[in-house]
Amino acid sequence: MNKIYKRINIEEITEINKFYPEEFNNFCKKNNLKPPSINSGNGKALSAMLYNNYYYWDRDACDTFVSKFNIKTKDSIQLFNKHSQWGIKTNSGIDKGKLYIVYPYELSNKHKMRKDFKFDGTEDELYNEINKIKSTIKYDYIDVPNDNWQLGHKNPGSVMNTSHNLVLQPPIQGKYKDDYIFFDTLTKMPLPKKLDRMIKSNEIFLTPNQINEYCNLFSKLLGK
């Protein structure tokens, strides 16, 4: 049975613990994780999350917390929502608008992907591949004269011609225009037929959890 997470009550937090929980320290030591310093803004936010299992944080709670404990930050939520990147599993991508550390502790997918990941080649081969990519980006995007850039549609399936559906692109993007939706000049996502081809050709794969999340998202968009 899944545990129900309740919204954190900042009034009940009277101090920030100076040490992470022992259980958490043991988990980090076992999995060779390096959490942020507990004296940093991220560390103080993490500490508060760790000592309040089964409670979630939203933007208002994050704002109230940093204000109450005089933590300097331009965006309070950034102190709470990045912890999966260094290794601990959070609810990132599951509950929109809610932030919490999954308990009992688990490793995040990002940590699992990075652990023991190595380039299959020599250091010279690695640098050559990097230089090829940088050269391609420079040639196709950076060195293209401004008057050669074009105005394209973010969504080729839409007939809307307002600025919300238009994007500036170098000519190289023209070959992608019928297969992708563009969020901006560089960021794009494949349209259904293109995604289908990519999956069949093993260019990309989705986890069962990601497939369920997509199904739930698109069902909501359809009002189901």
C-alpha positions in Angstrom: 0.0 0.0 0.0 1.4 3.4 -1.0 2.0 5.9 1.7 0.0 9.1 1.5 2.2 12.2 1.7 0.8 15.2 3.5 1.7 18.9 3.0 4.5 20.0 5.3 3.6 22.5 8.1 6.5 24.9 8.4 5.3 26.2 11.7 6.1 22.8 13.2 9.8 23.1 12.1 11.5 25.0 14.9 15.1 24.5 13.8 17.3 23.0 11.1 19.2 19.9 12.2 22.9 20.3 12.0 23.5 16.7 11.0 21.7 14.4 8.5 19.9 11.4 9.9 22.1 8.5 10.6 20.1 6.2 8.4 20.6 8.6 5.5 24.4 8.9 6.2 24.6 5.1 6.1 22.7 5.0 2.8 25.0 7.5 1.3 28.1 5.7 2.5 26.9 2.4 1.2 26.1 3.8 -2.3 29.1 6.2 -2.5 26.8 9.3 -2.7 28.0 12.8 -2.0 25.0 14.9 -0.8 25.4 18.7 -0.5 27.0 20.2 2.6 24.4 20.5 5.3 25.5 24.1 5.8 24.6 25.1 2.3 21.1 26.2 1.2 20.5 22.9 -0.6 21.8 21.0 2.4 19.4 22.8 4.8 16.5 22.1 2.5 17.5 18.5 2.2 17.9 18.1 6.0 14.3 19.5 6.4 13.0 17.0 3.9 14.9 14.1 5.4 13.6 14.8 8.9 10.0 15.0 7.7 9.3 11.7 5.9 5.9 11.3 4.2 5.5 15.1 3.9 5.7 17.0 0.6 6.8 20.5 -0.1 5.2 23.0 -2.6 6.4 26.4 -3.7 4.7 28.2 -0.8 6.2 25.9 1.7 9.7 26.4 0.2 9.3 30.2 0.2 8.1 30.2 3.8 11.0 27.9 4.9 13.8 30.0 3.4 12.2 33.2 4.8 11.8 31.7 8.3 15.4 30.5 8.5 16.9 33.5 6.5 18.4 31.3 3.7 19.5 33.4 0.8 18.3 32.2 -2.6 16.8 33.6 -5.8 14.4 30.7 -6.1 13.5 28.7 -3.0 12.2 25.7 -4.9 15.6 25.1 -6.5 17.0 24.1 -3.1 14.5 21.3 -2.9 14.0 19.9 -6.4 17.5 18.9 -7.6 18.4 16.1 -5.2 17.8 13.2 -7.6 20.7 14.6 -9.7 23.3 13.6 -7.1 21.7 10.2 -6.3 18.7 10.0 -4.0 15.3 9.2 -5.4 12.7 11.9 -5.2 9.2 12.2 -6.6 10.5 14.2 -9.6 8.1 13.8 -12.5 5.5 12.0 -10.5 3.5 14.5 -8.5 3.5 17.9 -10.2 3.8 20.8 -7.7 4.9 18.4 -4.9 8.5 17.7 -3.7 9.7 15.0 -1.4 12.4 12.4 -0.8 11.2 8.9 -1.4 11.3 6.9 1.8 12.6 4.2 2.5 15.6 5.7 0.6 16.3 4.6 -3.0 18.8 5.5 -5.6 17.6 7.8 -8.4 17.7 6.7 -12.0 20.3 9.4 -12.8 22.7 8.0 -10.3 22.1 4.4 -11.7 22.8 5.6 -15.2 26.0 7.5 -14.2 27.5 4.8 -12.0 30.3 3.0 -13.8 29.3 4.6 -17.1 32.3 4.7 -19.4 33.1 5.8 -23.0 33.9 2.7 -25.0 37.2 3.9 -26.4 40.4 5.7 -25.7 40.7 9.2 -24.4 41.8 10.4 -27.8 38.8 8.8 -29.4 36.5 10.4 -26.8 38.0 13.9 -27.5 37.7 13.3 -31.3 34.0 12.5 -30.9 33.4 15.6 -28.8 35.3 17.8 -31.3 33.2 16.3 -34.1 30.0 17.3 -32.3 31.2 20.7 -31.4 32.3 21.3 -35.1 28.9 20.2 -36.3 27.1 22.5 -33.9 29.4 25.4 -35.0 28.9 24.8 -38.7 25.1 24.2 -38.6 24.1 26.8 -36.0 26.7 29.3 -34.9 28.4 30.1 -38.3 25.1 30.4 -40.2 24.6 34.1 -41.3 21.6 35.8 -39.7 20.0 36.4 -43.1 19.9 32.7 -43.8 17.9 31.9 -40.7 14.2 31.1 -41.3 10.9 31.4 -39.5 9.3 28.0 -38.9 6.3 26.5 -37.0 6.9 25.1 -33.6 4.1 22.6 -34.3 3.9 21.7 -38.0 0.4 20.2 -37.5 -1.0 23.5 -36.3 -2.3 26.3 -38.7 -1.8 28.9 -36.1 0.5 31.7 -37.3 0.8 33.7 -34.1 4.2 34.2 -32.4 3.3 31.4 -30.0 3.7 28.9 -32.8 6.7 30.4 -34.6 10.4 29.8 -34.0 13.6 31.1 -35.6 15.7 28.3 -37.1 18.9 27.9 -39.1 18.3 26.0 -42.4 19.5 22.6 -40.9 16.3 22.5 -38.9 14.2 22.3 -42.1 14.8 18.5 -42.4 13.2 18.0 -39.0 10.1 20.2 -39.6 7.6 17.5 -40.4 8.8 15.1 -37.7 9.1 17.3 -34.6 7.5 19.8 -32.4 9.9 22.6 -31.5 9.9 24.1 -28.0 12.6 26.6 -29.0 15.3 26.8 -31.7 17.2 23.8 -30.3 14.8 21.8 -28.2 12.4 19.5 -29.9 10.3 16.3 -29.4 9.3 13.7 -32.0 5.7 13.6 -33.3 3.9 10.3 -32.9 4.9 8.7 -36.2 8.5 9.8 -35.8 8.6 8.5 -32.2 7.1 5.2 -33.4 9.9 4.8 -36.0 12.6 5.7 -33.5 11.3 3.1 -31.0 11.2 0.4 -33.7 14.7 1.2 -34.8 16.0 1.3 -31.2 17.0 4.9 -31.4 15.2 5.5 -28.2 13.5 3.5 -25.5 11.0 4.3 -22.8 10.7 2.6 -19.4 7.3 1.2 -18.3 7.0 4.0 -15.8 7.5 6.6 -18.4 5.0 5.0 -20.7 2.4 5.0 -17.9 3.1 8.7 -17.2 2.7 9.6 -20.9 -0.6 7.6 -21.0 -1.9 9.5 -17.9 -0.8 12.8 -19.3 -2.4 12.4 -22.7 -5.6 11.0 -21.1 -5.9 14.2 -19.1 -5.4 16.3 -22.2 -8.3 14.4 -23.8 -10.4 15.0 -20.7 -10.6 11.3 -19.8 
